[in-house]
Amino acid sequence: MSALFPTYARWGIHPVKGQGAELVDASGTTYLDFVAGIAVCNLGHCHPKVNQALKDQVDKLWHVSNLFEIEQQEKVAKCLTDNSVADYAFFCNSGAEANEAAIKLARKATGKHKIVSFQKSFHGRTLGSMSATGQEKVHEGYGPLLPEFTYLPFNDEEALTKTMSEDVAAIMVEVIQGEGGVVPMTPSFARHIRSICDKYNCLLIIDEVQTGIGRTGTLFAYEQYDLVPDIITLAKGLGNGFPVGALLGQESLVDYFQPGSHGSTFGGNPLAMAAVNAVLEEVTNDSFLQSIKEKGEWLIKQLIELSNELDEIVEVRGIGLMIGIECKHEVGPMIASLREKHLLVLQAGPNVMRLLPPLIVKEEQLKQALQLISNVLKANATVVK
Protein backbone atom coordinates (compact mmCIF):
# COMPACT_ATOMS: atom_id res chain seq x y z
CA MET A 1 0.00 0.00 0.00
CA SER A 2 1.30 3.43 -0.93
CA ALA A 3 2.12 5.93 1.81
CA LEU A 4 1.32 8.80 -0.57
CA PHE A 5 -1.86 10.86 -0.42
CA PRO A 6 -3.84 9.78 -3.51
CA THR A 7 -4.02 13.29 -4.98
CA TYR A 8 -3.20 12.18 -8.53
CA ALA A 9 -5.00 9.84 -10.95
CA ARG A 10 -1.86 8.10 -12.11
CA TRP A 11 -1.48 6.34 -15.45
CA GLY A 12 0.29 3.21 -14.25
CA ILE A 13 3.45 3.99 -16.24
CA HIS A 14 6.77 4.02 -14.34
CA PRO A 15 9.33 6.13 -16.25
CA VAL A 16 12.95 5.36 -15.41
CA LYS A 17 14.79 7.42 -18.03
CA GLY A 18 14.20 9.88 -20.81
CA GLN A 19 15.98 11.43 -23.75
CA GLY A 20 14.65 14.25 -25.89
CA ALA A 21 10.99 13.57 -26.69
CA GLU A 22 11.11 9.94 -25.50
CA LEU A 23 10.44 8.27 -22.15
CA VAL A 24 11.37 4.71 -21.21
CA ASP A 25 9.46 2.88 -18.49
CA ALA A 26 10.58 0.16 -16.09
CA SER A 27 9.57 -2.57 -18.55
CA GLY A 28 11.75 -1.08 -21.29
CA THR A 29 8.83 0.32 -23.30
CA THR A 30 9.60 3.58 -25.11
CA TYR A 31 6.93 6.29 -25.27
CA LEU A 32 6.75 9.35 -27.48
CA ASP A 33 6.16 12.05 -24.89
CA PHE A 34 3.82 14.88 -25.98
CA VAL A 35 3.18 15.80 -22.35
CA ALA A 36 6.72 17.00 -21.55
CA GLY A 37 6.01 17.10 -17.83
CA ILE A 38 2.94 19.29 -18.59
CA ALA A 39 4.83 21.86 -20.70
CA VAL A 40 7.87 21.72 -18.40
CA CYS A 41 10.57 19.84 -20.31
CA ASN A 42 10.57 22.28 -23.21
CA LEU A 43 14.10 21.23 -24.16
CA GLY A 44 13.25 17.57 -23.75
CA HIS A 45 14.40 15.06 -21.19
CA CYS A 46 18.05 15.16 -20.12
CA HIS A 47 19.05 18.05 -22.34
CA PRO A 48 22.86 17.89 -22.38
CA LYS A 49 23.51 21.59 -21.73
CA VAL A 50 21.03 21.81 -18.86
CA ASN A 51 22.36 18.57 -17.39
CA GLN A 52 25.94 19.80 -17.59
CA ALA A 53 25.09 23.16 -16.03
CA LEU A 54 23.52 21.40 -13.04
CA LYS A 55 26.41 18.94 -12.72
CA ASP A 56 28.90 21.81 -12.71
CA GLN A 57 26.90 23.72 -10.08
CA VAL A 58 26.32 20.72 -7.79
CA ASP A 59 29.99 20.61 -6.85
CA LYS A 60 30.16 24.36 -6.18
CA LEU A 61 27.15 25.52 -4.19
CA TRP A 62 23.54 24.43 -3.71
CA HIS A 63 21.97 26.89 -1.31
CA VAL A 64 22.93 29.94 0.74
CA SER A 65 19.56 31.81 1.10
CA ASN A 66 18.71 35.22 -0.22
CA LEU A 67 20.60 36.91 2.58
CA PHE A 68 23.51 36.71 0.14
CA GLU A 69 24.01 38.10 -3.32
CA ILE A 70 23.71 35.27 -5.83
CA GLU A 71 25.52 36.10 -9.05
CA GLN A 72 23.52 33.64 -11.16
CA GLN A 73 20.27 35.43 -10.19
CA GLU A 74 21.60 38.68 -11.61
CA LYS A 75 22.52 37.00 -14.88
CA VAL A 76 19.15 35.30 -15.29
CA ALA A 77 17.21 38.41 -14.27
CA LYS A 78 19.07 40.49 -16.86
CA CYS A 79 18.34 37.96 -19.59
CA LEU A 80 14.63 37.83 -18.73
CA THR A 81 14.25 41.60 -18.50
CA ASP A 82 16.35 42.25 -21.62
CA ASN A 83 14.00 39.95 -23.52
CA SER A 84 10.71 41.29 -22.13
CA VAL A 85 8.95 44.54 -21.26
CA ALA A 86 9.83 44.03 -17.57
CA ASP A 87 12.59 45.68 -15.57
CA TYR A 88 12.88 43.52 -12.43
CA ALA A 89 12.64 39.84 -11.49
CA PHE A 90 11.74 37.92 -8.34
CA PHE A 91 12.51 34.19 -8.13
CA CYS A 92 10.48 31.50 -6.40
CA ASN A 93 9.88 27.77 -6.88
CA SER A 94 6.67 27.28 -8.89
CA GLY A 95 3.97 28.90 -10.97
CA ALA A 96 1.57 29.00 -8.04
CA GLU A 97 4.16 30.88 -5.99
CA ALA A 98 4.78 33.29 -8.85
CA ASN A 99 1.06 33.98 -9.09
CA GLU A 100 0.80 34.44 -5.32
CA ALA A 101 3.58 37.02 -5.57
CA ALA A 102 1.77 38.74 -8.44
CA ILE A 103 -1.47 38.99 -6.45
CA LYS A 104 0.39 40.42 -3.45
CA LEU A 105 2.34 42.90 -5.55
CA ALA A 106 -0.76 44.11 -7.41
CA ARG A 107 -2.72 44.66 -4.21
CA LYS A 108 0.15 46.46 -2.51
CA ALA A 109 1.10 48.63 -5.47
CA THR A 110 -2.44 49.80 -6.24
CA GLY A 111 -3.86 49.92 -2.72
CA LYS A 112 -6.87 48.06 -4.16
CA HIS A 113 -7.96 44.47 -3.64
CA LYS A 114 -10.34 43.40 -6.40
CA ILE A 115 -8.88 41.18 -9.11
CA VAL A 116 -10.60 40.11 -12.31
CA SER A 117 -9.75 36.72 -13.80
CA PHE A 118 -11.58 34.43 -16.20
CA GLN A 119 -13.79 31.38 -16.28
CA LYS A 120 -11.88 28.15 -17.06
CA SER A 121 -8.59 29.82 -16.11
CA PHE A 122 -5.96 28.05 -14.04
CA HIS A 123 -3.43 29.89 -11.88
CA GLY A 124 -2.46 27.34 -9.20
CA ARG A 125 -3.63 25.48 -6.11
CA THR A 126 -2.41 27.61 -3.21
CA LEU A 127 -5.18 29.61 -1.55
CA GLY A 128 -4.49 32.85 -3.43
CA SER A 129 -3.76 31.31 -6.82
CA MET A 130 -6.74 28.94 -6.39
CA SER A 131 -8.92 31.96 -5.67
CA ALA A 132 -7.74 33.46 -8.97
CA THR A 133 -8.60 30.25 -10.83
CA GLY A 134 -12.01 30.32 -12.51
CA GLN A 135 -12.86 26.64 -12.09
CA GLU A 136 -15.34 25.41 -9.49
CA LYS A 137 -13.81 21.90 -9.43
CA VAL A 138 -10.53 23.41 -8.15
CA HIS A 139 -12.35 25.32 -5.38
CA GLU A 140 -14.59 22.50 -4.22
CA GLY A 141 -14.35 21.53 -0.56
CA TYR A 142 -11.99 24.27 0.61
CA GLY A 143 -14.45 26.70 2.11
CA PRO A 144 -14.31 30.48 1.67
CA LEU A 145 -11.68 31.57 -0.82
CA LEU A 146 -9.67 34.78 -0.84
CA PRO A 147 -12.31 37.48 -1.34
CA GLU A 148 -12.77 39.98 -4.15
CA PHE A 149 -12.04 37.80 -7.18
CA THR A 150 -14.43 38.06 -10.12
CA TYR A 151 -14.51 35.47 -12.93
CA LEU A 152 -15.63 36.63 -16.37
CA PRO A 153 -16.16 34.75 -19.65
CA PHE A 154 -12.87 34.61 -21.57
CA ASN A 155 -12.67 36.77 -24.71
CA ASP A 156 -15.90 38.59 -23.75
CA GLU A 157 -15.23 42.32 -24.20
CA GLU A 158 -18.72 43.39 -23.14
CA ALA A 159 -18.56 41.47 -19.85
CA LEU A 160 -15.19 43.02 -19.05
CA THR A 161 -16.43 46.53 -19.84
CA LYS A 162 -19.49 46.09 -17.60
CA THR A 163 -17.47 44.71 -14.68
CA MET A 164 -14.60 47.18 -14.57
CA SER A 165 -14.38 50.00 -12.06
CA GLU A 166 -11.77 52.10 -10.30
CA ASP A 167 -11.78 49.51 -7.47
CA VAL A 168 -10.05 46.82 -9.56
CA ALA A 169 -6.38 46.29 -8.72
CA ALA A 170 -5.53 43.95 -11.58
CA ILE A 171 -6.72 41.80 -14.42
CA MET A 172 -5.06 38.37 -14.35
CA VAL A 173 -5.15 36.40 -17.58
CA GLU A 174 -3.53 33.62 -19.63
CA VAL A 175 -2.80 34.43 -23.26
CA ILE A 176 -3.86 30.86 -24.04
CA GLN A 177 -6.03 29.07 -21.49
CA GLY A 178 -4.19 25.77 -21.14
CA GLU A 179 -6.15 23.76 -18.59
CA GLY A 180 -9.30 25.48 -19.86
CA GLY A 181 -9.17 23.84 -23.29
CA VAL A 182 -6.23 25.42 -25.16
CA VAL A 183 -8.22 28.55 -25.99
CA PRO A 184 -6.18 31.48 -27.38
CA MET A 185 -7.03 35.08 -26.58
CA THR A 186 -8.49 36.91 -29.56
CA PRO A 187 -6.49 39.89 -30.88
CA SER A 188 -9.50 42.14 -30.28
CA PHE A 189 -9.79 41.05 -26.65
CA ALA A 190 -6.07 41.64 -26.15
CA ARG A 191 -6.42 45.24 -27.33
CA HIS A 192 -9.50 45.73 -25.18
CA ILE A 193 -7.97 44.32 -22.02
CA ARG A 194 -4.96 46.63 -22.23
CA SER A 195 -7.10 49.70 -22.91
CA ILE A 196 -9.36 48.81 -19.97
CA CYS A 197 -6.32 48.53 -17.67
CA ASP A 198 -5.12 51.94 -18.81
CA LYS A 199 -8.56 53.50 -18.39
CA TYR A 200 -9.07 52.25 -14.83
CA ASN A 201 -5.45 52.46 -13.66
CA CYS A 202 -5.21 48.77 -12.87
CA LEU A 203 -2.38 46.34 -13.51
CA LEU A 204 -2.28 43.67 -16.19
CA ILE A 205 -0.91 40.36 -14.89
CA ILE A 206 -0.15 37.87 -17.65
CA ASP A 207 0.25 34.29 -16.49
CA GLU A 208 2.87 32.80 -18.83
CA VAL A 209 3.49 29.74 -16.65
CA GLN A 210 2.45 27.35 -19.44
CA THR A 211 2.78 29.58 -22.50
CA GLY A 212 6.19 31.08 -21.72
CA ILE A 213 9.78 30.08 -22.51
CA GLY A 214 9.26 29.45 -26.20
CA ARG A 215 6.16 27.25 -26.07
CA THR A 216 4.28 29.34 -28.65
CA GLY A 217 7.25 30.23 -30.87
CA THR A 218 8.19 33.44 -29.08
CA LEU A 219 9.87 33.64 -25.70
CA PHE A 220 6.58 34.90 -24.24
CA ALA A 221 3.14 34.44 -25.79
CA TYR A 222 2.11 38.04 -25.10
CA GLU A 223 4.64 39.13 -27.76
CA GLN A 224 2.26 37.82 -30.43
CA TYR A 225 -0.50 40.19 -29.27
CA ASP A 226 -1.00 43.90 -28.77
CA LEU A 227 -0.23 43.51 -25.06
CA VAL A 228 2.13 45.19 -22.63
CA PRO A 229 1.90 43.42 -19.26
CA ASP A 230 2.76 45.12 -15.98
CA ILE A 231 3.53 41.75 -14.37
CA ILE A 232 4.51 38.43 -15.98
CA THR A 233 4.56 35.11 -14.12
CA LEU A 234 6.72 32.18 -15.21
CA ALA A 235 7.59 28.62 -14.18
CA LYS A 236 7.27 25.23 -15.96
CA GLY A 237 9.67 25.46 -18.93
CA LEU A 238 11.88 27.98 -17.15
CA GLY A 239 13.99 25.26 -15.50
CA ASN A 240 13.25 22.36 -17.89
CA GLY A 241 12.18 20.26 -14.92
CA PHE A 242 14.17 21.86 -12.12
CA PRO A 243 11.64 23.56 -9.78
CA VAL A 244 11.75 27.31 -10.36
CA GLY A 245 9.32 30.16 -10.87
CA ALA A 246 9.65 33.86 -11.49
CA LEU A 247 7.72 37.11 -11.36
CA LEU A 248 8.75 39.86 -13.75
CA GLY A 249 7.57 43.41 -13.21
CA GLN A 250 7.92 46.90 -14.59
CA GLU A 251 10.02 49.60 -12.93
CA SER A 252 6.96 51.37 -11.51
CA LEU A 253 6.46 48.42 -9.13
CA VAL A 254 9.93 48.20 -7.60
CA ASP A 255 9.15 50.40 -4.58
CA TYR A 256 6.48 47.93 -3.43
CA PHE A 257 8.77 44.89 -3.26
CA GLN A 258 11.47 46.10 -0.89
CA PRO A 259 13.25 44.15 1.92
CA GLY A 260 10.73 42.37 4.13
CA SER A 261 7.81 42.73 1.71
CA HIS A 262 8.08 39.27 0.14
CA GLY A 263 10.50 36.38 0.04
CA SER A 264 11.24 32.73 -0.68
CA THR A 265 13.70 30.53 1.21
CA PHE A 266 14.69 28.45 -1.79
CA GLY A 267 13.77 30.92 -4.55
CA GLY A 268 16.58 31.61 -6.99
CA ASN A 269 19.02 29.17 -5.41
CA PRO A 270 22.24 28.51 -7.36
CA LEU A 271 21.09 25.14 -8.71
CA ALA A 272 17.84 26.56 -10.09
CA MET A 273 19.65 29.51 -11.63
CA ALA A 274 22.18 27.23 -13.30
CA ALA A 275 19.34 25.33 -14.94
CA VAL A 276 17.49 28.49 -16.00
CA ASN A 277 20.59 30.10 -17.45
CA ALA A 278 21.25 27.02 -19.60
CA VAL A 279 17.61 26.95 -20.74
CA LEU A 280 17.60 30.63 -21.69
CA GLU A 281 20.83 30.31 -23.66
CA GLU A 282 19.00 27.82 -25.88
CA VAL A 283 15.52 29.32 -26.01
CA THR A 284 16.45 32.96 -26.68
CA ASN A 285 18.02 31.93 -29.99
CA ASP A 286 15.97 33.36 -32.88
CA SER A 287 16.48 30.34 -35.13
CA PHE A 288 15.33 28.02 -32.34
CA LEU A 289 12.16 30.06 -31.81
CA GLN A 290 11.53 30.10 -35.57
CA SER A 291 11.80 26.30 -35.65
CA ILE A 292 9.04 26.08 -33.02
CA LYS A 293 6.76 28.28 -35.11
CA GLU A 294 7.39 26.16 -38.19
CA LYS A 295 6.79 22.86 -36.39
CA GLY A 296 3.61 24.19 -34.82
CA GLU A 297 2.27 25.60 -38.07
CA TRP A 298 2.92 22.31 -39.84
CA LEU A 299 1.24 20.19 -37.16
CA ILE A 300 -1.78 22.49 -36.83
CA LYS A 301 -2.21 22.51 -40.63
CA GLN A 302 -2.14 18.70 -40.73
CA LEU A 303 -4.65 18.45 -37.89
CA ILE A 304 -6.99 20.94 -39.57
CA GLU A 305 -6.83 18.87 -42.76
CA LEU A 306 -7.68 15.81 -40.67
CA SER A 307 -10.61 17.68 -39.13
CA ASN A 308 -11.99 18.25 -42.62
CA GLU A 309 -12.16 14.48 -43.04
CA LEU A 310 -13.64 13.56 -39.67
CA ASP A 311 -16.79 14.77 -37.95
CA GLU A 312 -15.28 13.82 -34.57
CA ILE A 313 -13.02 16.89 -34.59
CA VAL A 314 -14.88 20.07 -33.66
CA GLU A 315 -11.93 22.45 -33.79
CA VAL A 316 -8.13 22.56 -33.78
CA ARG A 317 -6.69 25.41 -31.70
CA GLY A 318 -3.31 26.62 -30.56
CA ILE A 319 -0.15 28.55 -31.25
CA GLY A 320 3.31 27.06 -31.72
CA LEU A 321 3.60 23.71 -29.94
CA MET A 322 0.65 24.27 -27.61
CA ILE A 323 -2.22 22.62 -29.46
CA GLY A 324 -5.73 21.50 -28.55
CA ILE A 325 -8.00 19.16 -30.52
CA GLU A 326 -11.61 19.62 -29.46
CA CYS A 327 -13.68 16.51 -30.10
CA LYS A 328 -17.40 15.71 -30.09
CA HIS A 329 -16.94 13.02 -27.49
CA GLU A 330 -14.95 12.76 -24.27
CA VAL A 331 -11.30 12.24 -25.11
CA GLY A 332 -10.30 10.19 -22.06
CA PRO A 333 -10.75 6.81 -23.82
CA MET A 334 -8.90 8.06 -26.90
CA ILE A 335 -6.00 9.32 -24.78
CA ALA A 336 -5.86 5.93 -23.07
CA SER A 337 -5.79 4.27 -26.49
CA LEU A 338 -2.88 6.50 -27.53
CA ARG A 339 -0.98 5.47 -24.38
CA GLU A 340 -1.45 1.85 -25.41
CA LYS A 341 0.14 2.81 -28.73
CA HIS A 342 3.00 4.49 -26.81
CA LEU A 343 2.06 8.13 -27.41
CA LEU A 344 1.50 10.32 -24.34
CA VAL A 345 -0.87 13.30 -24.61
CA LEU A 346 -3.04 15.24 -22.14
CA GLN A 347 -6.63 16.32 -21.63
CA ALA A 348 -7.70 19.94 -21.24
CA GLY A 349 -11.28 19.50 -20.13
CA PRO A 350 -13.51 16.53 -21.04
CA ASN A 351 -13.47 16.99 -24.81
CA VAL A 352 -10.06 18.46 -25.63
CA MET A 353 -6.90 16.53 -26.40
CA ARG A 354 -3.85 18.68 -25.57
CA LEU A 355 -0.48 18.31 -27.31
CA LEU A 356 2.60 19.73 -25.55
CA PRO A 357 5.63 18.09 -27.16
CA PRO A 358 9.15 19.16 -26.20
CA LEU A 359 10.20 22.08 -28.36
CA ILE A 360 13.14 20.04 -29.66
CA VAL A 361 10.79 17.37 -31.06
CA LYS A 362 11.99 16.00 -34.40
CA GLU A 363 10.04 16.13 -37.65
CA GLU A 364 9.75 12.36 -37.84
CA GLN A 365 8.39 12.28 -34.28
CA LEU A 366 5.71 14.82 -35.21
CA LYS A 367 4.75 12.66 -38.18
CA GLN A 368 4.67 9.56 -36.00
CA ALA A 369 2.41 11.26 -33.46
CA LEU A 370 0.14 12.63 -36.18
CA GLN A 371 -0.35 9.16 -37.63
CA LEU A 372 -1.20 7.67 -34.24
CA ILE A 373 -3.65 10.47 -33.44
CA SER A 374 -5.23 10.09 -36.88
CA ASN A 375 -5.67 6.35 -36.40
CA VAL A 376 -7.27 6.71 -32.98
CA LEU A 377 -9.58 9.54 -34.04
CA LYS A 378 -10.66 7.64 -37.14
CA ALA A 379 -11.49 4.64 -34.98
CA ASN A 380 -13.83 6.89 -32.98
CA ALA A 381 -15.19 9.04 -35.79
CA THR A 382 -17.39 9.21 -38.83
CA VAL A 383 -15.61 10.08 -42.06
CA VAL A 384 -17.32 13.13 -43.57
CA LYS A 385 -15.42 13.24 -46.86
DARAHU-V597931 format. One record per backbone hydrogen bond with DSSP energy under -0.5 kcal/mol. NH is the residue of the N-H (numbers start at 0). CO is the residue of the C=O. If there is no record, write none. Layout:
[[NH/CO] [NH/CO]]
This chain:
[[6/4] [9/7] [14/12] [15/23] [16/23] [18/21] [19/44] [21/18] [22/30] [23/16] [24/28] [25/13] [27/24] [30/22] [31/341] [32/20] [32/30] [33/31] [33/343] [37/34] [38/34] [39/35] [40/35] [41/39] [43/40] [44/19] [46/43] [50/46] [51/47] [52/48] [53/49] [54/50] [55/51] [56/52] [57/53] [58/54] [59/56] [60/56] [67/64] [70/68] [72/69] [73/69] [74/70] [75/71] [76/72] [77/73] [78/74] [79/75] [80/76] [81/77] [82/78] [83/80] [86/248] [87/248] [89/246] [91/244] [97/93] [98/94] [99/95] [100/96] [101/97] [102/98] [103/99] [104/100] [105/101] [106/102] [107/103] [108/104] [109/105] [110/106] [113/166] [114/147] [115/169] [116/114] [116/149] [118/151] [119/133] [120/117] [129/125] [130/126] [131/127] [132/128] [133/117] [134/132] [137/134] [138/134] [139/135] [141/138] [145/126] [149/114] [151/116] [151/149] [155/152] [156/154] [159/155] [160/156] [161/157] [162/158] [163/159] [167/164] [168/113] [169/113] [170/202] [171/115] [172/170] [172/204] [174/206] [176/182] [177/175] [180/177] [181/176] [181/177] [182/176] [183/181] [184/174] [189/185] [190/186] [191/187] [192/188] [193/189] [194/190] [195/191] [196/192] [197/193] [198/194] [199/195] [200/196] [200/197] [201/196] [202/168] [204/170] [204/202] [205/203] [205/230] [206/172] [206/204] [207/205] [207/232] [211/207] [212/218] [213/217] [213/218] [214/211] [215/210] [215/217] [216/213] [222/219] [223/220] [224/221] [226/221] [226/224] [229/203] [230/203] [231/247] [232/205] [233/245] [236/38] [236/208] [237/234] [238/235] [240/235] [241/238] [244/91] [245/233] [246/89] [247/231] [248/87] [249/229] [252/249] [253/250] [255/252] [256/253] [260/257] [267/91] [268/265] [270/61] [272/268] [273/269] [274/270] [275/271] [276/272] [277/273] [278/274] [279/275] [280/276] [281/277] [281/278] [282/278] [283/279] [284/281] [288/284] [289/285] [290/286] [291/287] [292/288] [293/289] [294/290] [295/291] [296/292] [297/293] [298/294] [299/295] [300/296] [301/297] [302/298] [303/299] [304/300] [305/301] [306/302] [307/303] [308/305] [309/305] [310/381] [312/309] [313/311] [313/325] [314/325] [316/323] [318/321] [320/214] [321/318] [322/354] [323/316] [324/352] [325/314] [325/323] [326/350] [327/311] [330/349] [334/330] [335/331] [336/332] [337/333] [338/334] [339/335] [340/336] [341/338] [342/337] [343/31] [344/342] [345/353] [347/348] [347/351] [351/348] [352/324] [352/350] [353/345] [353/351] [354/322] [355/33] [355/353] [357/32] [358/41] [359/41] [360/357] [365/361] [366/362] [367/363] [368/364] [369/365] [370/366] [371/367] [372/368] [373/369] [374/370] [375/371] [376/372] [377/373] [378/374] [379/375] [379/376] [380/377] [383/308] [384/308]]
